[in-house]
Amino acid sequence: MDAAGEELADRLRALLVVGPEVDERRMFGTRAFLVEGRILAGARPGGVLLIRVPEDDEAALLQHVGASRATMGPRTMSSRWLDIAPAVIKHDRDLLFWLDIARAGTA
């Protein structure tokens, strides 16, 4: 993982308070944060945030600046998985906006 991904992981760790409810694991080159065994968010190389969103909200969320369908290498991931660009999560309040959506997506 590069420095930007590690910095995002540090921010996620602080905001999510890793402990009994939130587990942290390395998965597929991503630092993943899981709740009840489901990925809530991932810190990816380049400081890209990976989240899973509610199916009904996906189309509207893709209209947000900096949100795109998640990719893994040359492949596009299945629906409901979004990559959020580092430029739009510079501030914790913006990162929390996307984490709240991710929480709804793991329910």
N, C-alpha and C positions, 0 to 999 in steps of 0.2 A: 504494500500500500504506500502511496506517496504522501508527502507532507500535508497536502490539502485534504486528503481523505482522513488522515490521522487527526487533523485539527477538527474536522466535522465529527469524527467519532468522539473526541473529547467533549465537544459541545453536547452531543446527544447523550453521552454518559452523564453529564452534569444535569441536563434537563430531565432525563428519565429516571435518575437515581437507580442505577443497576443494583438489584438485590433479589429478594425472593420472588417478586412479581415480574421483574425484567431480567432476562438472561442475555448475555452477550456471547456471540460466537463468530468465528471466521468462517465465511461461506463463499466460495466461488470468487475470491478476490475482494470480497466485501466484508466489512465489519457489520454484522447483523445484530439487531436488538430484537429479541423475541418476547412475546407475552403469551403464556400458556402454549408454548411451542410454535406459535405463528409469528412470522416476521412482521414486526411493526414498522421498522425503518432500517435502512442500511446506509452506511457511509461508504461511498464508492470512490475509486481513484478520481482525482481531480476535484474532490469536494462535492461530488454529485450526490444528492439525496435520493434514495430509492424508497418508495412507499407503495403500499397496496391501498386502493381506494374503493369505496362502495360502488358497486356496479351501476346503480342509478345515477351517480354523480360523475362518472368518468368523462362523458362527453363535455360537460360544462367545465370540468377541471382542466381539460386539455386546452381550453380557450385562454387560460391564465398564461401570462408571459412567463417563460422559463420552464413550463411544464411540457413534457413530451412522453410518448409511449416509451417505456423502458426497453433498452437493448442489452443483450449480453453477447459481446463480440459482434459478429456480423448478423446475428439473429434478433428479431424483435420478440420481446417476451409476450406472453399471453395478455389478454385484456385485464384491466384493473391494476396493472403495474405501471407506475409512472416514475420517470426520472425528473428531478427538480434541479435546475441549474444553480450553481453556486451564487451567481449574481443576485438571485432573488431571495436568498436565505442568509444574507450577510448579517442581519440583526436577529437576535433571539426571538423577538415577537413574530417575525416572518417565519422562522423555523417552527415555532410553536403552532402557527396557523396550519402548516402542513402536517405536523404531528397529530393535531386534533383530528384532521381528516383521516390520517392513517389509523388512529384508534377506532374510528367509525368503520373503517374498512376491514378491521380484524374481528369485528363483532359477529 
